[in-house]
Each structure stands twice: as structure tokens, then as C-alpha cells.
């Protein structure tokens, strides 16, 4: 990957074979910066962490491309996290920074200025919706936190 990718979608697709290393790098960076967050992922095995990372990455990329296309998914995800009391602007900023640095690390020279702008726009769109989601009036169903209550996202 010596030539910069033209779109964030293409770059993420190019990195799919490095996802296990990318995921480990991301969570290592995240937990290194905020060790208290590790407890929120307690009991998650590597497969589950990989799935959560891939899902979050897909939502972020799609939020930059078509915000309305992931709005319902982001609202469900935000409410799940609100219910657990883990949403703050600072945590979202840290999450985005760690994710971008991990992607940049594995992308190398393929991460150029255009990709940086696309990432910032995509993450900003996703984070804005995440933070703007109103608190639910009642506790979420038993299915919250699983994918049973969401339609699967397709890239």
C-alpha cells in the first residue's frame, strides 16, 4: 500500500486482512489511555472484540457516506451505551482518536490528507448523532447489547 487510497471505504477494505492486528492495536491503545474502560469489555473474547470493532468501523464509514443510512443503528447503539452510563464526549473523542491512529498505523502511506478529511467527517457525523440521541424513557429490552434488535449493516 504505497499509493494513498482514494476513499476511506477503499482503505478500510484494503486493511481487512490486517483486522486482527488492527483490533489488538486499537484496544491496546484505548485501554492504555483509559484503563477504566477495560472493565466495560470484561468477558469479551478476541472474536467479540473483533466483531465490535468491525461493526463500529463500518458504522463510522457509512455515517460519512450516508448518515441517514445508519441513523437507526447509531440511535440503538447510543441508547445501549447511555443505559450503561458510558457515553461522554471525551470518551467518544478518545475512541475516535485511538481508532484513527490504529488505522493510520496499519495503512502507512496509504493514509493521506484526503483520507484524514474523510475520516474526520465520518467520525464527526457518527459522534454527533451518537451524542444527540435522547435518553430512552425506559430501560432497553433484554436484546440491547446484542445484534438481535438491529438489522445487520452491509458495507
DSSP file (Angstrom, degrees, kcal/mol; ACC not computed):
  #  RESIDUE AA STRUCTURE BP1 BP2  ACC     N-H-->O    O-->H-N    N-H-->O    O-->H-N    TCO  KAPPA ALPHA  PHI   PSI    X-CA   Y-CA   Z-CA
    1    1 A X              0   0    0      0, 0.0   109,-0.5     0, 0.0   108,-0.3   0.000 360.0 360.0 360.0  71.1    0.0    0.0    0.0
    2    2 A X        +     0   0    0    107,-0.1     2,-0.4   108,-0.1     3,-0.0   0.766 360.0  70.0 -91.6 -27.8    2.4    2.7   -1.1
    3    3 A X  S    S-     0   0    0      1,-0.1   107,-0.1   107,-0.0   109,-0.1  -0.756  94.7-106.4 -92.4 134.1   -0.1    4.8   -3.0
    4    4 A X        -     0   0    0     -2,-0.4   106,-0.2   105,-0.1   107,-0.2  -0.305  36.0-114.9 -58.9 138.8   -2.7    6.7   -1.0
    5    5 A X        -     0   0    0    105,-1.5   107,-0.2     1,-0.1   110,-0.2  -0.415  15.7-136.5 -69.3 150.6   -6.2    5.2   -1.2
    6    6 A X  S    S+     0   0    0      1,-0.1     2,-0.3    -2,-0.1    -1,-0.1   0.812  81.9  23.9 -82.3 -30.4   -8.8    7.4   -2.8
    7    7 A X  S  > S-     0   0    0      1,-0.1     4,-2.2   111,-0.0     5,-0.2  -0.945  73.3-121.6-134.6 157.1  -11.6    6.8   -0.4
    8    8 A X  H  > S+     0   0    0     -2,-0.3     4,-2.8     1,-0.2     5,-0.2   0.884 114.0  57.9 -60.6 -39.4  -11.9    5.7    3.2
    9    9 A X  H  > S+     0   0    0      1,-0.2     4,-2.3     2,-0.2    -1,-0.2   0.929 107.2  47.0 -56.1 -46.9  -14.1    2.8    2.0
   10   10 A X  H  > S+     0   0    0      2,-0.2     4,-2.4     1,-0.2    -1,-0.2   0.915 112.0  50.1 -63.8 -43.8  -11.3    1.5   -0.2
   11   11 A X  H  X S+     0   0    0     -4,-2.2     4,-1.6     2,-0.2    -2,-0.2   0.935 110.6  48.8 -61.3 -46.5   -8.6    1.9    2.5
   12   12 A X  H  < S+     0   0    0     -4,-2.8     4,-0.4     1,-0.2    -1,-0.2   0.900 111.4  50.6 -61.9 -40.2  -10.8    0.0    5.1
   13   13 A X  H >< S+     0   0    0     -4,-2.3     3,-1.2    -5,-0.2     4,-0.3   0.904 108.0  52.9 -62.4 -41.0  -11.3   -2.7    2.5
   14   14 A X  H 3< S+     0   0    0     -4,-2.4     3,-0.5     1,-0.2    -1,-0.2   0.806 109.4  50.3 -63.7 -29.0   -7.6   -2.9    1.9
   15   15 A X  T >< S+     0   0    0     -4,-1.6     3,-1.9     1,-0.2     4,-0.3   0.452  77.9 101.0 -89.6  -0.7   -6.9   -3.3    5.6
   16   16 A X  G X  S+     0   0    0     -3,-1.2     3,-1.1    -4,-0.4     4,-0.2   0.815  79.2  55.6 -58.2 -30.7   -9.5   -6.2    6.1
   17   17 A X  G 3  S+     0   0    0     -3,-0.5    -1,-0.3    -4,-0.3     3,-0.2   0.680 108.5  48.5 -75.2 -16.6   -6.7   -8.8    6.1
   18   18 A X  G <> S+     0   0    0     -3,-1.9     4,-2.7     1,-0.2     3,-0.4   0.279  78.2 112.8-101.5   9.6   -4.9   -6.9    8.9
   19   19 A X  H <> S+     0   0    0     -3,-1.1     4,-3.2    -4,-0.3     5,-0.3   0.869  70.9  54.2 -57.1 -43.5   -8.0   -6.6   11.1
   20   20 A X  H  > S+     0   0    0     -4,-0.2     4,-2.1     1,-0.2    -1,-0.2   0.926 114.9  41.5 -57.3 -42.3   -6.9   -8.9   13.9
   21   21 A X  H  > S+     0   0    0     -3,-0.4     4,-2.4     2,-0.2    -1,-0.2   0.895 115.1  51.5 -68.9 -39.3   -3.7   -6.8   14.4
   22   22 A X  H  X S+     0   0    0     -4,-2.7     4,-2.6     2,-0.2    -2,-0.2   0.906 110.3  48.9 -62.9 -43.3   -5.6   -3.6   13.9
   23   23 A X  H  X S+     0   0    0     -4,-3.2     4,-2.7    -5,-0.2     5,-0.3   0.930 111.9  48.0 -63.4 -47.1   -8.1   -4.6   16.6
   24   24 A X  H  X S+     0   0    0     -4,-2.1     4,-2.3    -5,-0.3    -2,-0.2   0.905 112.9  49.3 -61.1 -41.2   -5.4   -5.6   19.0
   25   25 A X  H  X S+     0   0    0     -4,-2.4     4,-2.4     2,-0.2    -2,-0.2   0.930 111.9  48.8 -62.5 -46.2   -3.6   -2.3   18.4
   26   26 A X  H  X S+     0   0    0     -4,-2.6     4,-3.2     2,-0.2    -2,-0.2   0.956 114.5  42.5 -60.2 -54.0   -6.8   -0.3   18.8
   27   27 A X  H  X S+     0   0    0     -4,-2.7     4,-2.9     1,-0.2     5,-0.3   0.865 113.4  53.4 -66.0 -34.5   -7.8   -1.9   22.1
   28   28 A X  H  X S+     0   0    0     -4,-2.3     4,-1.6    -5,-0.3    -1,-0.2   0.924 113.6  43.0 -61.7 -43.6   -4.2   -1.8   23.4
   29   29 A X  H  X S+     0   0    0     -4,-2.4     4,-1.9    -5,-0.2    -2,-0.2   0.933 116.2  47.9 -65.7 -47.3   -4.1    1.9   22.7
   30   30 A X  H  X S+     0   0    0     -4,-3.2     4,-2.2     1,-0.2    -2,-0.2   0.944 116.0  42.0 -61.3 -50.4   -7.6    2.6   24.1
   31   31 A X  H  < S+     0   0    0     -4,-2.9    -1,-0.2     1,-0.2    -2,-0.2   0.797 111.5  57.3 -70.9 -27.5   -7.1    0.7   27.3
   32   32 A X  H  < S+     0   0    0     -4,-1.6     3,-0.3    -5,-0.3    -1,-0.2   0.871 114.0  38.6 -67.0 -36.4   -3.6    2.1   27.7
   33   33 A X  H  < S+     0   0    0     -4,-1.9    -2,-0.2     1,-0.2     2,-0.2   0.789 135.3  20.0 -82.6 -30.6   -5.1    5.6   27.6
   34   34 A X    ><  +     0   0    0     -4,-2.2     3,-2.2    -5,-0.2     4,-0.4  -0.624  64.7 176.6-141.9  77.0   -8.2    4.8   29.7
   35   35 A X  G >  S+     0   0    0     -3,-0.3     3,-1.4     1,-0.3     4,-0.5   0.774  77.0  69.1 -56.6 -27.7   -7.6    1.6   31.7
   36   36 A X  G >  S+     0   0    0      1,-0.3     3,-0.6     2,-0.2     4,-0.4   0.742  89.5  64.3 -64.0 -21.5  -11.0    2.0   33.4
   37   37 A X  G X> S+     0   0    0     -3,-2.2     3,-1.1     1,-0.2     4,-0.6   0.738  83.7  75.1 -73.6 -21.4  -12.7    1.3   30.0
   38   38 A X  G X4 S+     0   0    0     -3,-1.4     3,-1.2    -4,-0.4    -1,-0.2   0.854  88.3  60.0 -60.0 -34.0  -11.3   -2.3   30.0
   39   39 A X  G X4 S+     0   0    0     -3,-0.6     3,-1.3    -4,-0.5    -1,-0.3   0.807  95.7  62.2 -63.7 -28.4  -13.8   -3.3   32.6
   40   40 A X  G <4 S+     0   0    0     -3,-1.1    -1,-0.3    -4,-0.4    -2,-0.2   0.726 107.5  43.7 -69.0 -20.1  -16.6   -2.3   30.2
   41   41 A X  G X< S+     0   0    0     -3,-1.2     3,-2.3    -4,-0.6    -1,-0.3   0.236  83.5 143.6-106.8  11.3  -15.3   -5.0   27.9
   42   42 A X  T <   +     0   0    0     -3,-1.3     3,-0.1     1,-0.3    -3,-0.1  -0.220  68.9  20.9 -53.7 135.8  -14.8   -7.6   30.6
   43   43 A X  T 3  S+     0   0    0      1,-0.3     2,-0.5     0, 0.0    -1,-0.3   0.338  90.3 129.6  86.5  -7.7  -15.7  -11.1   29.4
   44   44 A X    <   -     0   0    0     -3,-2.3    -1,-0.3     4,-0.1     2,-0.1  -0.687  46.1-150.8 -82.4 126.5  -15.3  -10.2   25.7
   45   45 A X     >  -     0   0    0     -2,-0.5     4,-2.5    -3,-0.1     5,-0.2  -0.318  34.6 -92.4 -85.3 177.8  -13.0  -12.6   23.9
   46   46 A X  H  > S+     0   0    0      1,-0.2     4,-2.5     2,-0.2     5,-0.2   0.864 126.2  54.2 -61.0 -37.7  -10.9  -11.7   20.9
   47   47 A X  H  > S+     0   0    0      2,-0.2     4,-2.3     1,-0.2    -1,-0.2   0.928 110.4  46.4 -61.4 -44.9  -13.7  -12.7   18.5
   48   48 A X  H  > S+     0   0    0      2,-0.2     4,-2.5     1,-0.2    -2,-0.2   0.899 112.4  49.5 -66.5 -41.7  -16.2  -10.5   20.2
   49   49 A X  H  X S+     0   0    0     -4,-2.5     4,-2.5     2,-0.2    -1,-0.2   0.907 111.1  50.6 -62.8 -40.8  -13.8   -7.5   20.3
   50   50 A X  H  X S+     0   0    0     -4,-2.5     4,-2.6    -5,-0.2    -2,-0.2   0.913 111.1  48.6 -61.7 -43.9  -13.1   -8.0   16.6
   51   51 A X  H  X S+     0   0    0     -4,-2.3     4,-2.4     2,-0.2    -2,-0.2   0.911 112.3  48.0 -63.7 -44.4  -16.8   -8.0   15.9
   52   52 A X  H  X S+     0   0    0     -4,-2.5     4,-2.5     2,-0.2     5,-0.2   0.918 113.3  47.9 -64.2 -43.6  -17.4   -4.9   17.9
   53   53 A X  H  X S+     0   0    0     -4,-2.5     4,-2.8     2,-0.2     5,-0.2   0.943 112.8  48.0 -62.2 -48.2  -14.5   -3.1   16.3
   54   54 A X  H  X S+     0   0    0     -4,-2.6     4,-2.4     1,-0.2    -2,-0.2   0.901 112.6  49.3 -61.9 -41.0  -15.6   -4.1   12.8
   55   55 A X  H  X S+     0   0    0     -4,-2.4     4,-2.2     2,-0.2    -1,-0.2   0.922 112.6  46.7 -63.8 -44.5  -19.2   -3.0   13.5
   56   56 A X  H  X S+     0   0    0     -4,-2.5     4,-2.4     2,-0.2    -2,-0.2   0.914 112.6  50.2 -64.1 -42.6  -18.1    0.3   14.8
   57   57 A X  H  X S+     0   0    0     -4,-2.8     4,-2.6     1,-0.2     5,-0.2   0.916 110.3  49.7 -63.2 -43.3  -15.8    0.9   11.9
   58   58 A X  H  X S+     0   0    0     -4,-2.4     4,-2.5    -5,-0.2    -1,-0.2   0.912 111.1  49.4 -62.0 -42.9  -18.5    0.1    9.4
   59   59 A X  H  X S+     0   0    0     -4,-2.2     4,-2.3     2,-0.2    -2,-0.2   0.912 111.7  49.0 -63.4 -42.4  -21.0    2.4   11.0
   60   60 A X  H  X S+     0   0    0     -4,-2.4     4,-1.5     2,-0.2    -2,-0.2   0.939 112.3  47.0 -63.8 -47.2  -18.4    5.2   11.1
   61   61 A X  H  X S+     0   0    0     -4,-2.6     4,-1.2     1,-0.2     3,-0.3   0.923 115.3  46.1 -61.0 -44.5  -17.5    4.8    7.4
   62   62 A X  H  X S+     0   0    0     -4,-2.5     4,-3.7     1,-0.2     7,-0.2   0.838 105.3  61.0 -68.5 -31.9  -21.2    4.6    6.4
   63   63 A X  H  < S+     0   0    0     -4,-2.3     4,-0.4     1,-0.2    -1,-0.2   0.864 106.4  47.0 -62.7 -34.9  -22.1    7.7    8.6
   64   64 A X  H  < S+     0   0    0     -4,-1.5    -1,-0.2    -3,-0.3    -2,-0.2   0.826 120.1  38.8 -73.0 -31.6  -19.7    9.7    6.5
   65   65 A X  H  < S+     0   0    0     -4,-1.2    -2,-0.2     1,-0.2    -3,-0.2   0.874 139.9   1.1 -86.5 -42.7  -21.1    8.4    3.2
   66   66 A X    >X  -     0   0    0     -4,-3.7     3,-1.7    -5,-0.1     4,-0.5  -0.597  62.1-176.8-151.3  79.6  -24.8    8.2    4.0
   67   67 A X  H >> S+     0   0    0     -4,-0.4     3,-1.2     1,-0.3     4,-0.6   0.843  85.6  54.9 -52.5 -40.3  -25.7    9.5    7.6
   68   68 A X  H 34 S+     0   0    0      1,-0.2     4,-0.4     2,-0.2     3,-0.4   0.772  97.9  66.0 -64.5 -24.8  -29.4    8.6    7.2
   69   69 A X  H <4 S+     0   0    0     -3,-1.7    -1,-0.2    -7,-0.2    -2,-0.2   0.668 112.9  29.1 -73.1 -16.9  -28.5    5.1    6.3
   70   70 A X  H <X S+     0   0    0     -3,-1.2     4,-2.9    -4,-0.5     5,-0.2   0.311  88.1 105.3-122.2   5.7  -27.1    4.3    9.7
   71   71 A X  H  X S+     0   0    0     -4,-0.6     4,-2.6    -3,-0.4     5,-0.2   0.922  82.4  46.7 -56.8 -49.3  -29.1    6.6   11.9
   72   72 A X  H  > S+     0   0    0     -4,-0.4     4,-2.3     1,-0.2    -1,-0.2   0.903 114.0  49.1 -61.0 -41.2  -31.4    3.9   13.4
   73   73 A X  H  > S+     0   0    0      1,-0.2     4,-2.4     2,-0.2    -1,-0.2   0.923 112.5  47.5 -63.8 -44.3  -28.4    1.7   14.1
   74   74 A X  H  X S+     0   0    0     -4,-2.9     4,-3.0     2,-0.2    -2,-0.2   0.879 110.1  52.6 -65.5 -38.2  -26.5    4.6   15.8
   75   75 A X  H  X S+     0   0    0     -4,-2.6     4,-2.5    -5,-0.2     5,-0.2   0.934 111.3  46.8 -63.0 -45.9  -29.5    5.5   17.9
   76   76 A X  H  X S+     0   0    0     -4,-2.3     4,-2.1     2,-0.2    -2,-0.2   0.930 114.7  46.9 -59.4 -45.7  -29.9    1.9   19.1
   77   77 A X  H  X S+     0   0    0     -4,-2.4     4,-2.2     1,-0.2    -2,-0.2   0.909 112.2  50.0 -63.8 -43.3  -26.1    1.8   19.9
   78   78 A X  H  X S+     0   0    0     -4,-3.0     4,-2.8     1,-0.2    -1,-0.2   0.914 110.8  49.2 -62.5 -43.6  -26.2    5.2   21.6
   79   79 A X  H  X S+     0   0    0     -4,-2.5     4,-2.5     2,-0.2    -1,-0.2   0.884 108.8  53.2 -66.0 -37.2  -29.1    4.2   23.8
   80   80 A X  H  X S+     0   0    0     -4,-2.1     4,-1.1    -5,-0.2    -1,-0.2   0.933 113.6  42.9 -60.3 -45.5  -27.4    0.9   24.7
   81   81 A X  H  <>S+     0   0    0     -4,-2.2     5,-2.2     2,-0.2     6,-0.4   0.862 112.0  53.5 -71.1 -35.7  -24.3    2.8   25.8
   82   82 A X  H ><5S+     0   0    0     -4,-2.8     3,-1.5     1,-0.2    -2,-0.2   0.911 104.0  56.9 -62.5 -41.8  -26.4    5.5   27.6
   83   83 A X  H 3<5S+     0   0    0     -4,-2.5    -1,-0.2     1,-0.3    -2,-0.2   0.846 109.3  45.4 -58.4 -34.3  -28.2    2.8   29.6
   84   84 A X  T 3<5S-     0   0    0     -4,-1.1    -1,-0.3    -5,-0.2    -2,-0.2   0.477 112.9-122.9 -88.6  -2.3  -24.8    1.7   30.8
   85   85 A X  T < 5S+     0   0    0     -3,-1.5    -3,-0.2    -4,-0.4    -2,-0.1   0.822  75.8 120.7  70.4  32.5  -23.7    5.2   31.6
   86   86 A X      < +     0   0    0     -5,-2.2     2,-0.6   -46,-0.0    -4,-0.2   0.406  36.4 107.4-110.5   2.3  -20.6    5.1   29.4
   87   87 A X        +     0   0    0     -6,-0.4     2,-0.3    -9,-0.1     3,-0.1  -0.728  33.4 143.3 -89.8 121.2  -21.3    7.9   26.9
   88   88 A X     >  -     0   0    0     -2,-0.6     4,-2.2     1,-0.1     5,-0.2  -0.975  56.1-121.1-144.0 155.0  -19.3   11.1   27.2
   89   89 A X  H  > S+     0   0    0     -2,-0.3     4,-2.4     1,-0.2     5,-0.2   0.881 115.0  54.7 -60.9 -37.1  -17.9   13.5   24.5
   90   90 A X  H  > S+     0   0    0      2,-0.2     4,-2.4     1,-0.2    -1,-0.2   0.904 107.9  47.7 -65.3 -41.8  -14.5   12.8   25.9
   91   91 A X  H  > S+     0   0    0      2,-0.2     4,-2.8     1,-0.2    -1,-0.2   0.899 111.9  49.9 -67.3 -39.6  -14.8    9.1   25.6
   92   92 A X  H  X S+     0   0    0     -4,-2.2     4,-2.7     2,-0.2    -2,-0.2   0.913 110.8  50.0 -63.9 -41.1  -16.1    9.3   22.1
   93   93 A X  H  X S+     0   0    0     -4,-2.4     4,-2.5     2,-0.2    -2,-0.2   0.927 112.5  47.0 -62.4 -44.1  -13.2   11.6   21.2
   94   94 A X  H  X S+     0   0    0     -4,-2.4     4,-2.9     2,-0.2     5,-0.3   0.922 111.7  51.4 -62.5 -44.8  -10.7    9.2   22.7
   95   95 A X  H  X S+     0   0    0     -4,-2.8     4,-2.5     1,-0.2    -2,-0.2   0.937 112.8  45.3 -56.9 -49.4  -12.4    6.3   20.8
   96   96 A X  H  X S+     0   0    0     -4,-2.7     4,-2.7     2,-0.2    -1,-0.2   0.892 113.3  49.6 -63.3 -41.2  -12.2    8.1   17.5
   97   97 A X  H  X S+     0   0    0     -4,-2.5     4,-2.6    -5,-0.2     5,-0.2   0.929 113.0  46.1 -64.4 -45.4   -8.6    9.2   18.1
   98   98 A X  H  X S+     0   0    0     -4,-2.9     4,-2.0     2,-0.2    -2,-0.2   0.896 114.0  48.8 -64.9 -39.6   -7.5    5.6   19.0
   99   99 A X  H  X S+     0   0    0     -4,-2.5     4,-2.5    -5,-0.3     5,-0.2   0.941 112.7  47.2 -65.9 -46.2   -9.3    4.2   16.1
  100  100 A X  H  X S+     0   0    0     -4,-2.7     4,-3.0     1,-0.2     5,-0.2   0.914 112.6  49.2 -62.1 -43.3   -7.8    6.7   13.6
  101  101 A X  H  X S+     0   0    0     -4,-2.6     4,-2.3     2,-0.2    -1,-0.2   0.881 111.6  49.3 -65.3 -36.5   -4.3    6.2   14.9
  102  102 A X  H  X S+     0   0    0     -4,-2.0     4,-1.8    -5,-0.2    -2,-0.2   0.928 113.6  45.2 -68.1 -44.1   -4.6    2.4   14.7
  103  103 A X  H  X S+     0   0    0     -4,-2.5     4,-2.3     1,-0.2     5,-0.2   0.940 113.7  50.1 -62.6 -46.2   -5.9    2.6   11.1
  104  104 A X  H  X S+     0   0    0     -4,-3.0     4,-2.0     1,-0.2     7,-0.2   0.891 106.7  56.4 -59.1 -40.7   -3.2    5.1   10.2
  105  105 A X  H  < S+     0   0    0     -4,-2.3    -1,-0.2     1,-0.2    -2,-0.2   0.918 115.4  35.9 -58.1 -46.0   -0.6    2.8   11.8
  106  106 A X  H  < S+     0   0    0     -4,-1.8    -1,-0.2     1,-0.2    -2,-0.2   0.724 115.0  55.8 -83.3 -21.9   -1.6   -0.1    9.5
  107  107 A X  H >< S+     0   0    0     -4,-2.3     3,-2.0     1,-0.2    -2,-0.2   0.787  80.0 175.2 -79.1 -27.7   -2.4    2.0    6.5
  108  108 A X  G ><  -     0   0    0     -4,-2.0     3,-1.6     1,-0.3    -1,-0.2  -0.353  69.8  -2.0  59.2-131.2    1.1    3.6    6.4
  109  109 A X  G 3  S+     0   0    0      1,-0.3    -1,-0.3  -108,-0.3  -107,-0.1   0.636 122.4  76.2 -69.0 -14.0    1.5    5.8    3.4
  110  110 A X  G <  S+     0   0    0     -3,-2.0  -105,-1.5  -109,-0.5     2,-1.0   0.727  77.4  84.4 -69.2 -19.5   -2.0    4.9    2.1
  111  111 A X    <   +     0   0    0     -3,-1.6     2,-0.2    -7,-0.2    -1,-0.1  -0.748  66.4 162.8 -85.0 104.6   -3.4    7.2    4.8
  112  112 A X     >  -     0   0    0     -2,-1.0     4,-2.5  -107,-0.2     5,-0.1  -0.462  55.1 -84.4-112.6-174.0   -3.2   10.6    3.1
  113  113 A X  H  > S+     0   0    0      1,-0.2     4,-2.4     2,-0.2     5,-0.2   0.872 125.9  52.9 -62.1 -39.0   -4.8   14.0    3.6
  114  114 A X  H  > S+     0   0    0      2,-0.2     4,-2.5     1,-0.2    -1,-0.2   0.916 110.6  47.0 -63.5 -42.4   -7.9   13.1    1.7
  115  115 A X  H  > S+     0   0    0      2,-0.2     4,-3.0     1,-0.2    -2,-0.2   0.908 109.8  54.1 -65.8 -41.0   -8.4   10.0    3.9
  116  116 A X  H  X S+     0   0    0     -4,-2.5     4,-2.6     2,-0.2    -2,-0.2   0.932 110.6  46.1 -57.6 -46.5   -7.8   12.1    7.0
  117  117 A X  H  X S+     0   0    0     -4,-2.4     4,-2.5     2,-0.2    -2,-0.2   0.911 112.9  49.7 -63.9 -42.2  -10.5   14.5    6.0
  118  118 A X  H  X S+     0   0    0     -4,-2.5     4,-2.7     2,-0.2    -2,-0.2   0.916 111.5  48.9 -63.2 -42.2  -12.9   11.7    5.1
  119  119 A X  H  X S+     0   0    0     -4,-3.0     4,-3.3     2,-0.2     5,-0.3   0.948 111.4  49.1 -61.5 -48.6  -12.3   10.0    8.5
  120  120 A X  H  X S+     0   0    0     -4,-2.6     4,-2.3     1,-0.2    -2,-0.2   0.914 114.0  45.9 -59.2 -43.7  -12.8   13.3   10.4
  121  121 A X  H  X S+     0   0    0     -4,-2.5     4,-2.2     2,-0.2    -1,-0.2   0.923 115.6  46.2 -65.2 -44.3  -16.1   13.9    8.5
  122  122 A X  H  X S+     0   0    0     -4,-2.7     4,-2.2    -5,-0.2    -2,-0.2   0.937 115.7  44.3 -65.2 -47.6  -17.3   10.4    9.0
  123  123 A X  H  X S+     0   0    0     -4,-3.3     4,-3.1     1,-0.2     5,-0.3   0.904 112.6  52.4 -66.5 -39.8  -16.4   10.2   12.7
  124  124 A X  H  X S+     0   0    0     -4,-2.3     4,-2.5    -5,-0.3    -1,-0.2   0.912 109.7  49.2 -61.0 -43.1  -17.8   13.6   13.4
  125  125 A X  H  X S+     0   0    0     -4,-2.2     4,-1.8     2,-0.2    -2,-0.2   0.927 115.4  43.6 -62.3 -45.2  -21.1   12.6   11.7
  126  126 A X  H  X S+     0   0    0     -4,-2.2     4,-2.4     2,-0.2    -2,-0.2   0.933 115.6  47.1 -66.6 -46.3  -21.4    9.4   13.7
  127  127 A X  H  X S+     0   0    0     -4,-3.1     4,-2.8     2,-0.2     5,-0.2   0.881 109.4  54.3 -65.3 -38.8  -20.3   11.0   17.0
  128  128 A X  H  X S+     0   0    0     -4,-2.5     4,-1.9    -5,-0.3    -1,-0.2   0.931 112.4  43.1 -61.2 -45.3  -22.7   14.0   16.6
  129  129 A X  H  X S+     0   0    0     -4,-1.8     4,-0.9    -5,-0.2    -2,-0.2   0.902 112.7  53.6 -66.6 -40.2  -25.6   11.6   16.2
  130  130 A X  H >< S+     0   0    0     -4,-2.4     3,-0.6     1,-0.2    -2,-0.2   0.930 113.9  41.3 -58.6 -47.4  -24.4    9.4   19.0
  131  131 A X  H 3< S+     0   0    0     -4,-2.8    -1,-0.2     1,-0.2    -2,-0.2   0.773 112.5  55.0 -74.3 -26.8  -24.3   12.4   21.4
  132  132 A X  H 3< S+     0   0    0     -4,-1.9     2,-0.3    -5,-0.2    -1,-0.2   0.568  78.6 113.6 -83.8  -9.2  -27.6   13.9   20.2
  133  133 A X  S << S-     0   0    0     -4,-0.9     3,-0.1    -3,-0.6     2,-0.0  -0.468  70.7-123.5 -66.7 124.3  -29.6   10.8   20.8
  134  134 A X        -     0   0    0     -2,-0.3    -1,-0.1     1,-0.1     3,-0.1  -0.353  30.1 -97.5 -68.2 149.8  -32.1   11.4   23.6
  135  135 A X        -     0   0    0      1,-0.1    -1,-0.1   -53,-0.1     2,-0.1  -0.384  44.7-108.1 -61.3 140.5  -32.0    9.2   26.6
  136  136 A X        -     0   0    0    -57,-0.1    -1,-0.1     1,-0.1     4,-0.1  -0.413  16.2-134.7 -69.4 150.4  -34.6    6.4   26.4
  137  137 A X  S    S+     0   0    0     -2,-0.1     2,-0.3     2,-0.1    -1,-0.1   0.815  87.8  29.5 -74.8 -30.6  -37.6    6.8   28.7
  138  138 A X  S    S-     0   0    0      1,-0.0     3,-0.1    -3,-0.0    -2,-0.1  -0.837 100.6 -82.9-125.6 162.9  -37.4    3.2   29.8
  139  139 A X        -     0   0    0     -2,-0.3    -2,-0.1     1,-0.1    -1,-0.0  -0.371  57.3-103.0 -61.6 143.1  -34.7    0.6   30.2
  140  140 A X        -     0   0    0    -61,-0.2    -1,-0.1     1,-0.1   -60,-0.0  -0.175  43.4 -89.3 -65.3 163.3  -33.9   -1.1   26.9
  141  141 A X    >   -     0   0    0      1,-0.1     3,-1.6    -3,-0.1    -1,-0.1  -0.084  41.2 -98.2 -65.8 170.1  -35.1   -4.6   26.1
  142  142 A X  T 3  S+     0   0    0      1,-0.3    -1,-0.1     3,-0.1    -2,-0.1   0.759 121.1  64.4 -61.3 -23.8  -33.1   -7.6   27.0
  143  143 A X  T >  S+     0   0    0      2,-0.1     3,-2.1     5,-0.1     6,-0.5   0.624  73.6 111.2 -79.0 -12.0  -31.8   -7.7   23.4
  144  144 A X  T <  S+     0   0    0     -3,-1.6     3,-0.1     1,-0.3   -67,-0.1  -0.392  75.3  35.7 -64.5 138.6  -29.9   -4.4   23.7
  145  145 A X  T 3  S+     0   0    0      1,-0.5    -1,-0.3    -2,-0.1     2,-0.3   0.282 109.9  79.2  96.5  -8.9  -26.3   -5.1   23.6
  146  146 A X  S X  S-     0   0    0     -3,-2.1    -1,-0.5     1,-0.0     3,-0.5  -0.728  88.8-117.5-117.2 173.7  -26.8   -7.9   21.1
  147  147 A X  G >  S+     0   0    0     -2,-0.3     3,-1.3     1,-0.2    -3,-0.1   0.394  91.8  96.7 -90.1   3.8  -27.4   -7.7   17.4
  148  148 A X  G 3  S+     0   0    0     -5,-0.4    -1,-0.2     1,-0.3    -4,-0.1   0.769  84.1  47.9 -66.1 -25.1  -30.8   -9.3   17.8
  149  149 A X  G <  S+     0   0    0     -3,-0.5     2,-0.4    -6,-0.5    -1,-0.3   0.400 105.8  69.5 -97.2   3.8  -32.6   -5.9   17.9
  150  150 A X  S <  S-     0   0    0     -3,-1.3     2,-0.3   -74,-0.0     3,-0.0  -0.903  79.7-119.7-122.4 148.5  -30.8   -4.5   14.8
  151  151 A X        -     0   0    0     -2,-0.4     2,-0.1     1,-0.1    -2,-0.1  -0.646  48.8-100.9 -74.0 141.8  -30.9   -5.2   11.1
  152  152 A X        -     0   0    0     -2,-0.3     2,-0.4     1,-0.1    -1,-0.1  -0.392  33.8-126.1 -67.0 143.5  -27.4   -6.2   10.0
  153  153 A X        -     0   0    0     -2,-0.1     2,-0.4    -3,-0.0    -1,-0.1  -0.701  19.2-157.0 -88.0 140.0  -25.4   -3.5    8.3
  154  154 A X              0   0    0     -2,-0.4     0, 0.0     1,-0.1     0, 0.0  -0.971 360.0 360.0-118.3 135.4  -23.9   -4.2    5.0
  155  155 A X              0   0    0     -2,-0.4    -1,-0.1  -146,-0.0    -2,-0.0   0.471 360.0 360.0 -58.3 360.0  -20.9   -2.3    3.7
